[in-house]
Amino acid sequence: MAPIITLTTDFGRRDPFVGIMKGVILSICPTARLVDLTHDVDPQDVLGASLALEAALPFFPDGTVHLAVVDPGVGSRRRPLAVRAGGRYLVGPDNGVLTPGLGGPRRTAVALTAPEYRLPEVSRTFHGRDVFAPAAAYLAAGIPLERLGVPVAAPVLAPIPGSRREGDGLVGEVLTVDRFGNLLTSIEASGLAALAGDGPVAVEVAGGPAAGLVEAYADGVNGRPAAIIGSTGRFEIFVRGGSAREVLGVGRGAPVRIRRSR
């Protein structure tokens, strides 16, 4: 099977940066299959890129190389990193963006220091082209990870926020807003088991009530906020036929609370 490389960036589509990275990859590994995970991460939004990786990693086969370039520290002393974790590879800046793929005991990380696996000239502003894309391509072509640089014992971790018990409920926060205006929260469906009782779920966002939990977007009432367990296993707040962000006037960081109704 041809090697797979996924790409996650905050580069957008207007500029040629994504295409240039693909050109570098294909020059080194012409057989690679390139999958655009997303290039619409908000500029410099490391958490947003981590959430994209978290959602996607379980659905790619072993051996996939996941390249993530959201890099506010480009040109600084932050390390460029490549990691083998379980059956997958991850390449990107050592700023926490790769955290969703770094769990488990079988992890080997290297800083990308070997000059033969970079482009001949490395700029201070485009490590996606000069450092990360070549590393991903060489890994996909079968070059052992250990040849790309020196070992790193402790990559930077930036865990995605979770939820906590508080009184009779679970408290979390809005992590991100998707293009439909849905509010993706830090409360996972597995947390429901921690709530006493088996009654309906009541949801509050930023201290105000939202409708209860429904099973499908189509079950919501037009124009009114409701909660749903989304495809990533997290609680989402949505508005059927509208935008929860606009209706509720909230975004990342807004507190969310769920409890059993009485």
C-alpha positions as CSV (number, residue, x, y, z in Angstrom):
1,M,0.0,0.0,0.0
2,A,1.3,3.5,-0.8
3,P,2.3,5.4,2.2
4,I,-0.2,8.0,3.6
5,I,0.7,11.4,4.9
6,T,-1.9,13.7,6.4
7,L,-1.5,17.4,6.6
8,T,-2.9,19.8,9.2
9,T,-2.0,23.4,9.1
10,D,-3.2,27.0,9.7
11,F,-2.0,28.1,6.3
12,G,-5.4,28.4,4.6
13,R,-5.8,28.0,0.8
14,R,-5.2,31.5,-0.5
15,D,-1.4,31.3,-0.3
16,P,0.8,28.7,-2.0
17,F,2.3,27.3,1.2
18,V,0.3,24.0,1.4
19,G,1.0,23.3,-2.3
20,I,4.7,24.0,-1.8
21,M,4.9,21.5,1.1
22,K,3.2,18.9,-1.1
23,G,5.8,19.5,-3.8
24,V,8.6,18.9,-1.4
25,I,7.0,15.7,-0.1
26,L,6.3,14.3,-3.6
27,S,9.9,15.2,-4.7
28,I,11.2,12.9,-2.0
29,C,8.5,10.3,-1.9
30,P,6.6,10.3,-5.2
31,T,4.4,7.4,-4.1
32,A,2.9,9.2,-1.1
33,R,-0.8,9.6,-0.8
34,L,-1.5,13.0,0.7
35,V,-4.6,13.6,2.8
36,D,-5.6,17.2,3.7
37,L,-7.0,16.9,7.2
38,T,-7.5,20.6,7.4
39,H,-5.8,23.8,6.5
40,D,-8.4,26.0,8.2
41,V,-7.1,25.9,11.7
42,D,-7.3,29.4,13.1
43,P,-3.9,31.2,12.8
44,Q,-1.5,30.0,15.5
45,D,-4.2,27.9,17.2
46,V,-2.3,25.0,18.6
47,L,-5.3,23.6,20.5
48,G,-7.5,23.7,17.4
49,A,-4.9,21.7,15.5
50,S,-4.7,19.2,18.4
51,L,-8.5,18.7,18.3
52,A,-8.3,18.0,14.6
53,L,-5.7,15.4,15.2
54,E,-7.6,13.9,18.1
55,A,-10.6,13.4,15.9
56,A,-8.8,11.9,13.0
57,L,-6.0,9.7,14.4
58,P,-8.2,6.6,15.1
59,F,-9.4,6.4,11.5
60,F,-6.0,6.0,9.7
61,P,-4.1,2.8,9.3
62,D,-0.8,2.0,11.0
63,G,2.2,3.5,9.3
64,T,0.4,6.8,8.5
65,V,2.6,9.9,8.9
66,H,0.7,12.8,10.4
67,L,2.2,16.2,9.6
68,A,0.9,19.1,11.7
69,V,2.3,22.6,11.2
70,V,0.8,25.2,13.5
71,D,3.9,26.9,14.7
72,P,3.8,30.3,16.4
73,G,7.4,29.7,17.5
74,V,8.8,29.1,14.0
75,G,12.4,30.3,13.8
76,S,12.8,30.2,17.6
77,R,14.6,27.7,19.8
78,R,11.5,25.4,19.9
79,R,12.5,21.9,18.6
80,P,11.2,20.4,15.4
81,L,10.0,16.9,16.2
82,A,9.2,13.5,14.8
83,V,7.6,10.8,16.8
84,R,6.8,7.1,16.4
85,A,3.9,6.3,18.8
86,G,2.3,2.9,18.5
87,G,1.8,2.3,14.8
88,R,1.8,5.9,13.7
89,Y,4.3,8.7,13.0
90,L,3.8,12.4,13.9
91,V,5.8,15.3,12.6
92,G,5.6,18.9,13.7
93,P,6.9,21.6,16.1
94,D,7.5,20.6,19.7
95,N,4.8,22.9,21.1
96,G,2.1,20.5,22.2
97,V,0.3,20.2,18.9
98,L,1.2,16.5,18.6
99,T,-0.1,15.7,22.1
100,P,-3.2,13.6,21.0
101,G,-0.8,11.1,19.3
102,L,1.8,10.8,22.1
103,G,-0.1,8.6,24.6
104,G,0.9,5.2,25.5
105,P,4.2,3.6,26.6
106,R,5.6,2.8,23.1
107,R,6.9,6.2,22.0
108,T,10.2,7.3,20.4
109,A,10.8,11.0,19.7
110,V,13.7,12.7,17.9
111,A,14.5,16.4,17.2
112,L,15.0,16.9,13.5
113,T,18.6,17.8,13.4
114,A,20.1,15.6,10.7
115,P,20.9,18.0,7.8
116,E,20.6,15.3,5.1
117,Y,16.9,15.0,5.9
118,R,16.1,18.7,5.5
119,L,16.2,20.9,2.5
120,P,19.7,22.3,1.8
121,E,18.7,25.8,3.0
122,V,16.4,26.2,6.0
123,S,14.6,29.5,6.3
124,R,13.6,31.1,9.6
125,T,10.0,31.5,8.5
126,F,8.9,28.3,6.7
127,H,10.0,25.2,8.5
128,G,6.9,23.5,7.1
129,R,8.7,23.4,3.7
130,D,12.3,23.1,4.8
131,V,12.2,20.8,7.8
132,F,8.8,19.2,8.5
133,A,7.7,18.2,5.0
134,P,11.1,16.5,4.2
135,A,11.0,14.6,7.5
136,A,7.4,13.4,6.8
137,A,8.4,12.3,3.3
138,Y,11.5,10.5,4.4
139,L,9.5,8.6,7.0
140,A,6.9,7.7,4.4
141,A,9.7,6.5,2.2
142,G,10.9,4.1,4.9
143,I,13.8,6.0,6.4
144,P,14.1,4.9,10.1
145,L,13.0,7.6,12.6
146,E,16.2,7.4,14.5
147,R,18.2,8.6,11.5
148,L,16.4,11.9,11.4
149,G,18.0,13.4,14.6
150,V,18.8,13.1,18.2
151,P,16.5,11.5,20.8
152,V,14.1,13.6,22.8
153,A,13.0,12.1,26.2
154,A,10.1,14.4,27.0
155,P,8.2,16.1,24.1
156,V,6.1,19.1,25.1
157,L,2.6,18.0,26.1
158,A,-0.4,20.3,26.1
159,P,-3.3,18.1,27.1
160,I,-6.7,19.0,25.8
161,P,-8.8,20.4,28.7
162,G,-11.3,17.9,30.2
163,S,-14.1,18.2,32.7
164,R,-14.5,17.9,36.5
165,R,-17.2,17.0,39.0
166,E,-18.7,19.9,40.8
167,G,-21.7,19.4,43.0
168,D,-24.3,17.3,41.1
169,G,-22.9,18.0,37.7
170,L,-19.9,18.0,35.3
171,V,-18.3,21.3,34.5
172,G,-16.2,21.9,31.4
173,E,-15.7,24.5,28.7
174,V,-16.1,25.3,25.1
175,L,-13.0,24.1,23.2
176,T,-13.7,25.3,19.7
177,V,-16.5,26.4,17.3
178,D,-17.0,24.6,14.0
179,R,-18.0,26.1,10.8
180,F,-21.7,25.5,11.6
181,G,-21.4,27.5,14.8
182,N,-21.6,24.4,17.0
183,L,-19.8,24.6,20.3
184,L,-17.5,21.6,20.9
185,T,-17.0,21.1,24.6
186,S,-14.4,19.5,26.9
187,I,-17.1,17.2,28.4
188,E,-17.0,13.7,27.0
189,A,-19.9,11.3,26.8
190,S,-18.1,8.9,29.1
191,G,-18.6,11.4,31.9
192,L,-22.3,10.8,32.0
193,A,-21.6,7.6,33.9
194,A,-20.3,9.8,36.8
195,L,-23.6,11.6,37.2
196,A,-26.1,10.1,39.7
197,G,-29.5,9.1,38.5
198,D,-30.8,8.3,35.0
199,G,-33.0,11.3,34.3
200,P,-32.7,13.7,31.4
201,V,-29.6,15.8,31.0
202,A,-29.8,19.6,31.7
203,V,-27.2,21.8,30.1
204,E,-26.0,25.3,31.0
205,V,-23.7,27.4,28.9
206,A,-22.0,30.5,30.4
207,G,-24.6,30.3,33.2
208,G,-27.6,30.3,31.0
209,P,-29.8,27.3,30.2
210,A,-29.7,25.4,26.9
211,A,-32.1,22.7,25.9
212,G,-31.5,19.1,27.0
213,L,-29.7,16.4,25.2
214,V,-31.0,15.1,21.9
215,E,-29.9,12.2,19.7
216,A,-29.7,13.9,16.3
217,Y,-29.4,17.4,15.0
218,A,-32.8,17.0,13.4
219,D,-34.3,16.5,16.9
220,G,-33.5,20.1,17.9
221,V,-36.0,22.9,17.7
222,N,-35.3,25.6,15.1
223,G,-33.5,28.5,16.6
224,R,-33.1,27.0,20.1
225,P,-29.8,25.7,21.6
226,A,-29.6,22.0,22.3
227,A,-26.9,19.5,23.3
228,I,-25.8,16.4,21.4
229,I,-23.0,13.9,21.7
230,G,-21.0,14.5,18.5
231,S,-19.1,12.2,16.4
232,T,-15.9,12.7,18.4
233,G,-17.7,11.6,21.6
234,R,-17.8,15.1,23.1
235,F,-20.8,17.1,24.1
236,E,-21.7,19.8,21.5
237,I,-24.1,22.7,21.8
238,F,-25.9,23.4,18.5
239,V,-28.8,25.4,17.1
240,R,-30.9,23.7,14.5
241,G,-31.1,26.0,11.5
242,G,-28.7,28.5,13.1
243,S,-25.4,29.0,15.0
244,A,-25.0,28.3,18.7
245,R,-22.1,30.8,18.7
246,E,-24.4,33.6,17.4
247,V,-27.5,32.7,19.5
248,L,-25.6,32.3,22.8
249,G,-22.9,34.9,22.0
250,V,-20.1,32.7,23.4
251,G,-16.9,31.0,22.1
252,R,-13.8,29.2,23.3
253,G,-13.5,29.1,27.1
254,A,-17.2,29.6,27.9
255,P,-18.1,27.4,30.9
256,V,-20.4,24.5,30.3
257,R,-22.3,22.5,33.0
258,I,-24.3,19.4,32.6
259,R,-26.4,17.6,35.3
260,R,-29.3,15.2,35.6
261,S,-32.7,16.9,35.6
262,R,-34.9,16.3,38.6
